[in-house]
Amino acid sequence: MANIKSAKKRILTAQRNYERNVAFKSSIKTAVKKVVVLAQAKEKDQEAIKSALSQAYKLCDKAVSKGILHKNTASRKKSRLTKAINKLMA
């Protein structure tokens, strides 16, 4: 355990940031799963899929702006998601 006050503060800050980042990444995964489930459904609602896809894109872009994801990682996630949706919709 750290003895210096600033080091103790950094430990608390790092823990808080870690928890926030994990929660945000989890919300991205949930949004991606929602899109895939909608695309796999027998009754495909185009508007619902587009809306969910837009939300997933928005979360990825927000994560990049907050420094949670690297821009290439977000781009890769969006690309793979789009590719998967196009494959399911065909």
OpenMM code with the backbone's topology and positions (N, CA, C; nanometers):
from openmm import Vec3, app, unit

residues = "MET ALA ASN ILE LYS SER ALA LYS LYS ARG ILE LEU THR ALA GLN ARG ASN TYR GLU ARG ASN VAL ALA PHE LYS SER SER ILE LYS THR ALA VAL LYS LYS VAL VAL VAL LEU ALA GLN ALA LYS GLU LYS ASP GLN GLU ALA ILE LYS SER ALA LEU SER GLN ALA TYR LYS LEU CYS ASP LYS ALA VAL SER LYS GLY ILE LEU HIS LYS ASN THR ALA SER ARG LYS LYS SER ARG LEU THR LYS ALA ILE ASN LYS LEU MET ALA".split()
positions = [
    Vec3(0.0847, -0.1184, 0.0000),
    Vec3(0.0000, 0.0000, 0.0000),
    Vec3(0.0883, 0.1234, 0.0000),
    Vec3(0.0417, 0.2244, -0.0706),
    Vec3(0.1181, 0.3486, -0.0817),
    Vec3(0.1158, 0.4257, 0.0501),
    Vec3(0.2264, 0.4937, 0.0775),
    Vec3(0.2363, 0.5750, 0.1986),
    Vec3(0.2196, 0.7239, 0.1687),
    Vec3(0.2508, 0.7626, 0.0454),
    Vec3(0.2468, 0.9037, 0.0083),
    Vec3(0.1034, 0.9411, -0.0296),
    Vec3(0.0625, 1.0601, 0.0147),
    Vec3(-0.0757, 1.1043, -0.0056),
    Vec3(-0.1137, 1.1074, -0.1543),
    Vec3(-0.0258, 1.1588, -0.2387),
    Vec3(-0.0573, 1.1680, -0.3814),
    Vec3(-0.0694, 1.0292, -0.4446),
    Vec3(0.0104, 0.9344, -0.3960),
    Vec3(0.0031, 0.7978, -0.4480),
    Vec3(-0.1295, 0.7333, -0.4074),
    Vec3(-0.1747, 0.7613, -0.2859),
    Vec3(-0.3047, 0.7099, -0.2408),
    Vec3(-0.4166, 0.7669, -0.3274),
    Vec3(-0.4057, 0.8949, -0.3597),
    Vec3(-0.5063, 0.9590, -0.4445),
    Vec3(-0.5076, 0.8948, -0.5832),
    Vec3(-0.3881, 0.8681, -0.6364),
    Vec3(-0.3788, 0.8077, -0.7688),
    Vec3(-0.4426, 0.6683, -0.7706),
    Vec3(-0.4245, 0.5936, -0.6629),
    Vec3(-0.4851, 0.4605, -0.6540),
    Vec3(-0.6376, 0.4724, -0.6591),
    Vec3(-0.6927, 0.5671, -0.5854),
    Vec3(-0.8375, 0.5875, -0.5848),
    Vec3(-0.8876, 0.6332, -0.7216),
    Vec3(-0.8135, 0.7252, -0.7827),
    Vec3(-0.8515, 0.7758, -0.9148),
    Vec3(-0.8460, 0.6651, -1.0187),
    Vec3(-0.7403, 0.5863, -1.0148),
    Vec3(-0.7245, 0.4778, -1.1104),
    Vec3(-0.8377, 0.3762, -1.0955),
    Vec3(-0.8754, 0.3455, -0.9736),
    Vec3(-0.9839, 0.2506, -0.9490),
    Vec3(-1.1161, 0.3044, -1.0019),
    Vec3(-1.1408, 0.4329, -0.9774),
    Vec3(-1.2644, 0.4949, -1.0250),
    Vec3(-1.2701, 0.4929, -1.1787),
    Vec3(-1.1592, 0.5280, -1.2421),
    Vec3(-1.1532, 0.5282, -1.3885),
    Vec3(-1.1706, 0.3869, -1.4445),
    Vec3(-1.1089, 0.2903, -1.3784),
    Vec3(-1.1202, 0.1507, -1.4218),
    Vec3(-1.2659, 0.1059, -1.4202),
    Vec3(-1.3357, 0.1356, -1.3115),
    Vec3(-1.4758, 0.0954, -1.3001),
    Vec3(-1.5620, 0.1630, -1.4057),
    Vec3(-1.5361, 0.2904, -1.4324),
    Vec3(-1.6111, 0.3631, -1.5340),
    Vec3(-1.5841, 0.3032, -1.6728),
    Vec3(-1.4575, 0.2735, -1.7010),
    Vec3(-1.4204, 0.2179, -1.8309),
    Vec3(-1.4829, 0.0807, -1.8527),
    Vec3(-1.4803, -0.0022, -1.7499),
    Vec3(-1.5386, -0.1360, -1.7607),
    Vec3(-1.6885, -0.1253, -1.7869),
    Vec3(-1.7553, -0.0344, -1.7171),
    Vec3(-1.8996, -0.0168, -1.7361),
    Vec3(-1.9294, 0.0314, -1.8779),
    Vec3(-1.8483, 0.1216, -1.9286),
    Vec3(-1.8715, 0.1759, -2.0625),
    Vec3(-1.8489, 0.0684, -2.1680),
    Vec3(-1.7414, -0.0104, -2.1511),
    Vec3(-1.7137, -0.1186, -2.2459),
    Vec3(-1.8258, -0.2221, -2.2431),
    Vec3(-1.8798, -0.2467, -2.1253),
    Vec3(-1.9902, -0.3407, -2.1117),
    Vec3(-2.1132, -0.2901, -2.1860),
    Vec3(-2.1390, -0.1598, -2.1787),
    Vec3(-2.2549, -0.1042, -2.2494),
    Vec3(-2.2370, -0.1150, -2.4008),
    Vec3(-2.1123, -0.1042, -2.4479),
    Vec3(-2.0858, -0.1210, -2.5911),
    Vec3(-2.1156, -0.2647, -2.6323),
    Vec3(-2.0689, -0.3607, -2.5525),
    Vec3(-2.0939, -0.5018, -2.5828),
    Vec3(-2.2436, -0.5312, -2.5857),
    Vec3(-2.3171, -0.4734, -2.4916),
    Vec3(-2.4615, -0.4935, -2.4858),
    Vec3(-2.5284, -0.4368, -2.6100),
    Vec3(-2.4865, -0.3188, -2.6525),
    Vec3(-2.5443, -0.2560, -2.7721),
    Vec3(-2.5161, -0.3403, -2.8963),
    Vec3(-2.3949, -0.3952, -2.9052),
    Vec3(-2.3585, -0.4788, -3.0198),
    Vec3(-2.4440, -0.6059, -3.0206),
    Vec3(-2.4614, -0.6677, -2.9040),
    Vec3(-2.5429, -0.7888, -2.8952),
    Vec3(-2.6874, -0.7600, -2.9348),
    Vec3(-2.7374, -0.6433, -2.8951),
    Vec3(-2.8745, -0.6058, -2.9276),
    Vec3(-2.8933, -0.5972, -3.0794),
    Vec3(-2.7957, -0.5385, -3.1470),
    Vec3(-2.8028, -0.5268, -3.2931),
    Vec3(-2.8033, -0.6657, -3.3569),
    Vec3(-2.7158, -0.7520, -3.3109),
    Vec3(-2.7051, -0.8864, -3.3680),
    Vec3(-2.8334, -0.9658, -3.3450),
    Vec3(-2.8901, -0.9548, -3.2256),
    Vec3(-3.0144, -1.0262, -3.1954),
    Vec3(-3.1271, -0.9768, -3.2853),
    Vec3(-3.1360, -0.8461, -3.3056),
    Vec3(-3.2387, -0.7913, -3.3939),
    Vec3(-3.2204, -0.8401, -3.5373),
    Vec3(-3.0960, -0.8513, -3.5806),
    Vec3(-3.0684, -0.8954, -3.7177),
    Vec3(-3.0952, -1.0446, -3.7362),
    Vec3(-3.0808, -1.1213, -3.6290),
    Vec3(-3.1028, -1.2658, -3.6373),
    Vec3(-3.2496, -1.3041, -3.6223),
    Vec3(-3.3326, -1.2111, -3.5778),
    Vec3(-3.4743, -1.2401, -3.5565),
    Vec3(-3.5419, -1.2768, -3.6888),
    Vec3(-3.6473, -1.3567, -3.6785),
    Vec3(-3.7195, -1.3973, -3.7996),
    Vec3(-3.7888, -1.2779, -3.8635),
    Vec3(-3.8516, -1.1966, -3.7806),
    Vec3(-3.9172, -1.0743, -3.8287),
    Vec3(-3.8172, -0.9606, -3.8187),
    Vec3(-3.7542, -0.9268, -3.9298),
    Vec3(-3.6505, -0.8235, -3.9289),
    Vec3(-3.7137, -0.6853, -3.9427),
    Vec3(-3.6989, -0.6041, -3.8384),
    Vec3(-3.7485, -0.4671, -3.8407),
    Vec3(-3.6313, -0.3761, -3.8781),
    Vec3(-3.6314, -0.3289, -4.0010),
    Vec3(-3.5191, -0.2490, -4.0531),
    Vec3(-3.4933, -0.1245, -3.9687),
    Vec3(-3.6002, -0.0577, -3.9291),
    Vec3(-3.5849, 0.0664, -3.8515),
    Vec3(-3.5223, 0.0384, -3.7148),
    Vec3(-3.5646, -0.0695, -3.6509),
    Vec3(-3.5096, -0.1051, -3.5198),
    Vec3(-3.3614, -0.1408, -3.5313),
    Vec3(-3.3270, -0.2109, -3.6378),
    Vec3(-3.1867, -0.2493, -3.6588),
    Vec3(-3.1019, -0.1254, -3.6829),
    Vec3(-3.1512, -0.0347, -3.7678),
    Vec3(-3.0759, 0.0886, -3.7949),
    Vec3(-3.0598, 0.1722, -3.6696),
    Vec3(-3.1653, 0.1787, -3.5902),
    Vec3(-3.1602, 0.2558, -3.4657),
    Vec3(-3.0583, 0.1957, -3.3682),
    Vec3(-3.0611, 0.0634, -3.3525),
    Vec3(-2.9680, -0.0043, -3.2615),
    Vec3(-2.8247, 0.0072, -3.3125),
    Vec3(-2.8081, -0.0026, -3.4440),
    Vec3(-2.6743, 0.0107, -3.5034),
    Vec3(-2.6204, 0.1512, -3.4809),
    Vec3(-2.7063, 0.2495, -3.4971),
    Vec3(-2.6671, 0.3884, -3.4736),
    Vec3(-2.6243, 0.4093, -3.3280),
    Vec3(-2.6978, 0.3478, -3.2358),
    Vec3(-2.6647, 0.3588, -3.0931),
    Vec3(-2.5293, 0.2936, -3.0639),
    Vec3(-2.5026, 0.1794, -3.1255),
    Vec3(-2.3745, 0.1111, -3.1055),
    Vec3(-2.2601, 0.1967, -3.1596),
    Vec3(-2.2805, 0.2563, -3.2775),
    Vec3(-2.1794, 0.3463, -3.3350),
    Vec3(-2.1547, 0.4641, -3.2426),
    Vec3(-2.2617, 0.5194, -3.1911),
    Vec3(-2.2524, 0.6366, -3.1039),
    Vec3(-2.1706, 0.6042, -2.9786),
    Vec3(-2.1969, 0.4883, -2.9195),
    Vec3(-2.1226, 0.4483, -2.7998),
    Vec3(-1.9742, 0.4276, -2.8303),
    Vec3(-1.9444, 0.3670, -2.9446),
    Vec3(-1.8039, 0.3467, -2.9832),
    Vec3(-1.7330, 0.4811, -3.0007),
    Vec3(-1.7988, 0.5733, -3.0699),
    Vec3(-1.7385, 0.7045, -3.0927),
    Vec3(-1.7207, 0.7822, -2.9624),
    Vec3(-1.8170, 0.7678, -2.8723),
    Vec3(-1.8080, 0.8354, -2.7433),
    Vec3(-1.6920, 0.7787, -2.6611),
    Vec3(-1.6732, 0.6467, -2.6692),
    Vec3(-1.5632, 0.5822, -2.5973),
    Vec3(-1.4290, 0.6334, -2.6480),
    Vec3(-1.4187, 0.6574, -2.7780),
    Vec3(-1.2948, 0.7118, -2.8351),
    Vec3(-1.2710, 0.8525, -2.7829),
    Vec3(-1.3758, 0.9332, -2.7802),
    Vec3(-1.3595, 1.0722, -2.7363),
    Vec3(-1.3233, 1.0808, -2.5882),
    Vec3(-1.3657, 0.9822, -2.5092),
    Vec3(-1.3341, 0.9810, -2.3662),
    Vec3(-1.2025, 0.9091, -2.3360),
    Vec3(-1.1421, 0.8503, -2.4397),
    Vec3(-1.0142, 0.7819, -2.4193),
    Vec3(-1.0280, 0.6413, -2.3666),
    Vec3(-1.1474, 0.5848, -2.3755),
    Vec3(-1.1696, 0.4493, -2.3264),
    Vec3(-1.1253, 0.3468, -2.4303),
    Vec3(-1.1524, 0.3761, -2.5577),
    Vec3(-1.1093, 0.2900, -2.6674),
    Vec3(-1.0176, 0.3683, -2.7602),
    Vec3(-0.9261, 0.2965, -2.8232),
    Vec3(-0.8422, 0.3576, -2.9264),
    Vec3(-0.9278, 0.3734, -3.0514),
    Vec3(-0.8985, 0.4727, -3.1322),
    Vec3(-0.9826, 0.4996, -3.2497),
    Vec3(-0.9841, 0.3827, -3.3470),
    Vec3(-0.8715, 0.3137, -3.3620),
    Vec3(-0.8681, 0.1989, -3.4528),
    Vec3(-0.9501, 0.0825, -3.3981),
    Vec3(-0.9513, 0.0674, -3.2671),
    Vec3(-1.0307, -0.0384, -3.2047),
    Vec3(-1.1788, -0.0138, -3.2295),
    Vec3(-1.2219, 0.1098, -3.2102),
    Vec3(-1.3625, 0.1440, -3.2333),
    Vec3(-1.3978, 0.1251, -3.3799),
    Vec3(-1.3080, 0.1662, -3.4671),
    Vec3(-1.3309, 0.1514, -3.6106),
    Vec3(-1.3428, 0.0040, -3.6479),
    Vec3(-1.2582, -0.0789, -3.5907),
    Vec3(-1.2617, -0.2228, -3.6178),
    Vec3(-1.3930, -0.2834, -3.5680),
    Vec3(-1.4357, -0.2442, -3.4479),
    Vec3(-1.5614, -0.2953, -3.3933),
    Vec3(-1.6794, -0.2580, -3.4827),
    Vec3(-1.6824, -0.1332, -3.5273),
    Vec3(-1.7917, -0.0869, -3.6119),
    Vec3(-1.7895, -0.1592, -3.7460),
    Vec3(-1.6715, -0.1783, -3.8007),
    Vec3(-1.6580, -0.2455, -3.9289),
    Vec3(-1.7042, -0.3903, -3.9200),
    Vec3(-1.6615, -0.4606, -3.8174),
    Vec3(-1.6993, -0.6009, -3.8008),
    Vec3(-1.8495, -0.6148, -3.7771),
    Vec3(-1.9049, -0.5212, -3.7012),
    Vec3(-2.0482, -0.5242, -3.6748),
    Vec3(-2.1270, -0.5032, -3.8037),
    Vec3(-2.0862, -0.4058, -3.8825),
    Vec3(-2.1534, -0.3776, -4.0089),
    Vec3(-2.1440, -0.4970, -4.1028),
    Vec3(-2.0268, -0.5568, -4.1089),
    Vec3(-2.0061, -0.6736, -4.1947),
    Vec3(-2.0952, -0.7887, -4.1519),
    Vec3(-2.1056, -0.8107, -4.0214),
    Vec3(-2.1893, -0.9187, -3.9694),
    Vec3(-2.3368, -0.8922, -3.9977),
    Vec3(-2.3799, -0.7691, -3.9817),
    Vec3(-2.5204, -0.7343, -4.0054),
    Vec3(-2.5538, -0.7516, -4.1540),
    Vec3(-2.4658, -0.7062, -4.2396),
    Vec3(-2.4891, -0.7218, -4.3836),
    Vec3(-2.4994, -0.8694, -4.4223),
    Vec3(-2.4182, -0.9523, -4.3587),
    Vec3(-2.4206, -1.0954, -4.3868),
    Vec3(-2.5523, -1.1562, -4.3394),
    Vec3(-2.5993, -1.1149, -4.2220),
    Vec3(-2.7247, -1.1678, -4.1686),
    Vec3(-2.8460, -1.1199, -4.2473),
    Vec3(-2.8367, -1.0011, -4.3004),
    Vec3(-2.9502, -0.9420, -4.3728),
    Vec3(-2.9602, -0.9954, -4.5161),
    Vec3(-2.8529, -1.0513, -4.5679),
    Vec3(-2.8529, -1.0981, -4.7078),
    Vec3(-2.9315, -1.2265, -4.7250),
] * unit.nanometer
topology = app.Topology()
chain = topology.addChain("A")
for resn in residues:
    res = topology.addResidue(resn, chain)
    for name in ("N", "CA", "C"):
        topology.addAtom(name, app.Element.getBySymbol(name[0]), res)
